Amino acid sequence: MWFKNLSLFRLTEPFTLSSAEVEQKLETMRFRPCGSHDESSFGWTSPLGRSTEQLVHSSNGFMMICGKKEEKVLPSSVINELVQEKILDIETEQARKLSKKERTEIKDELIFDLLPRAFSFSRHTFAYIDPKGGWIVVDSGTAKKAEDMLSSVRKCLGSLPIVPVNTAQKPISVMTEWLIHNETPTGISIEDECELRSPEEEGGIVRCKKHDLALPEIKNHLETGKQVIKLALNWEDRLSFVLDENLSVKRLRFLELIQEQVADTNSETEQERFDVEFSIMTAEFASFLPRLLELFGGENKL
């Protein structure tokens, strides 16, 4: 259950709901599979999977939740082919061209007829609430996916006063300085990947992977004005990740020091293992996230 991406949000007011109260409110939108004519369905499911019906997993004050979205699969190529055949048959039979409205109606009717026979697939999105630290963290690589999930949380809870994380110094400027001088703050080291972009509109982008970022060719790009919009970093040999210009953490890996902590615990069931991993992960983030803010001049609360 280790998070692979971090979309970070700050609570702007104290979060006072207990895990039981959150559970009760999420119950109003518990996941239900798609009906025969539904294109998609979203709701809350247990973070621990099928082993329990519990919608909130709580440990050491942190609350884990999980959203599930099911979507029907109707290949556009198949739909378009069937629509064109239907249109051609009608136009031939009636000896006239169909209007745009009629074509749209044919497509809608065809989709409606096909939905009950369509295959479906599901995606899970995990998030946790840290009332004490004032964080909501979503395991999502895209801002839209994270915001969509939190919009559903807000709908259930009635309100959710949060803002995307914002720092006093821009990550682009700070990361660019790190790479220009090949120097980073204590506990942070640069790894072997970056993405550079020219500041002009539609400026050029340079992507480097598995590359020594201290080489002159990288510095040449920076000296011509390119800025760092993504940078692979290591935090105290505990976490490895790519940080982007919006302070989103991507491709997060938990390194050997953390994995050793897991190995040193006894977990006889899947639930126990989940709880151990969740506890270790959130404890790690409780140290890492404040430090992340410090790296960029602290939080900008304006």
N, C-alpha and C positions, 0 to 999 in steps of 0.2 A: 504493500500500500504506500510505498515511498512516493512522495510528490516528485514529478519530473519537471514541472514549471511552476513559477510563483508569480501570480498577479496580485499585487499588494494594495490593500485599501486600509485607510485609517478611520476608526470610529471617532466621530466628532462629539459624541455624547456618551456617558457611561452606559454600558450594556448591562441591564439589571435583570434580564430574564434568566431563570434557572434552566437547566437542561430539560427538566420535566415540562416546564412551560413552553419551551421551544418545541419540544416533541409534540405537545398538544396542538400547537398552532400549525405545524407542518402536516399534521394528520389530515387537515382539511384539503390537502393537495397530494395525498399519497398516490404513488404511481399506479395507473391503470393502463393495461395494454390497449393498443389501437383498436377501435371498433372496426367493423368490416368496411366502412366507408371513410374512416379517418386517415388523413395523410400522415399525421404525426401525433404523438402524445408525450407530455412531459409531466413528471411528478417526482415525489421524494421516495427514496427507497433506503433500506438499511445499508450503512457503510460496510457492514460486515458480511454482506451478501445474503444468501438464502438461509443461513444458520439462525437468523433471528429476525423478528419483525421490527425491532427497535430502530427508530429513525434518527436518533441522536446518540452518538457514542461519546461519552464524557470521560476524561482522564486528567487528573491534576488541574482541573479548572478549564481545560480546553474542550471545545465541543466540535466533533466532526459530523458533517452532514454530507449527503450524497444525492445529487440530482440524476435522474435517468430520463433519457429522451429516446423514444422509439420512432423510427421513420420508415414509411413504406418505400420500396424501391421500384420505380417505374422508369426504365431507361428512356430518355428523351428520343433517341433514335427510333425506338419501336413505336412510341406514341406518334411521332411525326409521320412515320410511314403509314400507320393505320389511318391517321387523320386524312392524309393526302388521298388514300384509296377511297375513303368514304366520300370526300369532297368530289372526287372525279366521278364516282358512281352517280351522285345526286345531280351534278352539273350535266352529265351525259343524259340522264333520264329526263331532266326538266329543261334541257337545252337553254341554259342560262348560267351566268357567273354568280356564284354565291357572294354575298356581302361579307365584310370583315366581321360583323356581329354574328352572322350565321356560322362562319368558320370557327369563331371562338366558342360558340354554343356546342358545336359538334365536338370540339376538343374537350370541353368540360364534361360532356355526356360520356365520352369515351373513357376519360380518366375515372369517372364515377363508376362505370361498369367494370373497369379493370382492378380497382383498388381491393376488392375482396379477395382477389387471386394473387395479389402482389406479395413478394417476399418482404420481410422487414428486418431491420438491424437496430441495435441499441448502442448508445454511448452513455458512459457514466462520467460525471464531473464531481470531483470531491472538493470540499472546502472545510476550513475550520475557523471557529471564532475564538479569539483570545481576549476575553473581557478585561483581564488584568493589564495586559500589555497594550490594549486598544487596537488590535489588528483583526482584520478578516483576510485570510489568505486562500486564494483559489488556485487549484492545480489546473491551470489553463495557459496555453501558449499564445492565446489571442485575447485582446481586450474585449472584443464583442462577446465572445463566449462567456467570459467571466461576468461581464455586465448583465448579460441575459439571465444567468443563473441568479445573480444577486437581485435582479428585478423580481424574480419569482420568490426569493426569500422575503423581500420587502412586501410583496403582495400577501404573504401568509402572516407576517409579523405585524403588519399595519404600518410600520415605519422602520427605516434602517438608515440612520444618519451617518453616511460614510463619504469619503472622498478618496480619489486615487492618491497614492503617496507622492509627496512633493518635497523637494529638498531646496535648501538655500542656494546651492551651486548646481549648475546644469551638469548632468552626467557627461554630456558630450565634451564640454570644456575640460572637466577634471580628467576623464579617461585619455583625452588627447595629450594633456600635459604628462600623464604617467608614461605614455608611449614615447613622447618626444625625448624625455629625460631618462627613460628606462628606470624609473624610480617609483616605488609604490609605498603606501603607508605600512606600518607594522602589521604583520599577519596576513597581508594580501600579496600575492605574486601573480605575475602575468604568465599565461600559458602560451599556446601556439596557434591562436586563431584570432582574427579580427575582421572587421568590416569598416572601410573608410569611405567617406562621401564628401564630395565637393559641396561647399555651402550654397553655390548658385542654384537657382531653380533648374530642376532636371540635370543637376550636376552628375559627373561620373562617379561610379562606385567601384571600389576595389575590394575583393574578398580574398582572404588568405586563410588557408587551413593547413595544419601540420607544418607550420612555417616558423622559422626563427624570427621573431618580431623585432629583434635588436639589430637586424641587418640594415645596411645603408639604404637599400632600396625602399624599405618601409619609411625610414626617416625622410627620404626624398619626397615621397608622397605627402607627408605631413608638412614639410617645408614649403610645398607648393599650395598649401591651404586646405588640404583634405582634413576632415575631422573624424574622430572615432565614434561610430554609432553602435558598434557591438565589439565586445572584448571578452575573451576567455580568461577567467580568473580562478585562483585557488585561495581558499580561506583556511589558513592554519592547518593545511593538509587534512582537513575534515570534509570540506565541500569543494566540488569543482563545478563550474557553471559558466554560462555565457550571459553577460549583462548587457542590456540594450539601452538606448537613449532615453527610454521611458521608465527606467529602473525596473524593468521586468526581468526576471531570472528565467533562463531557458536552459534546457538540457542539463538539469541539475543531477549531479551524482554524489552519493554519500560514500566517502572514501574509507579506507581500511580501518582507521581509528574508530569510526562509528560502527562499522560492521563487526568489529571485535566486541563492542558492547552488546550487540545483539547475540553474538555467539556465546557470550558469557552468561546468558539468561536461559532458564529452563522454561520452554513453552510446549506443553503437551497437546494443546488443541489449537485449531486455527484462530479461535477467538482470543486465546491467550497470546498467540504470536502477534495478532493484529494489535492488541493492546500494548504489548512491549514496543513494537515498532512505532506506533503512534506516540507513545510517551517519549521515546528517545528522539524522534523527529521533532516534535514540538518543543522539547527542552533545548534542542540544538538551535532551532529557529528563534527561541526566546533570547538567545545570546547573539545570534548572527544578525537579526534584523535591526536592532538598535545600532550595532556597529556599522551596518550598511548605510544607515542615515548619517552617521558621523563622518563617513568617508566623503560625503558630499556637502559638508558644512552644516549638518543637522537638518531638522525638519523645518520647512517653511510653513508656518501656520497662518500666514496672511490670507 
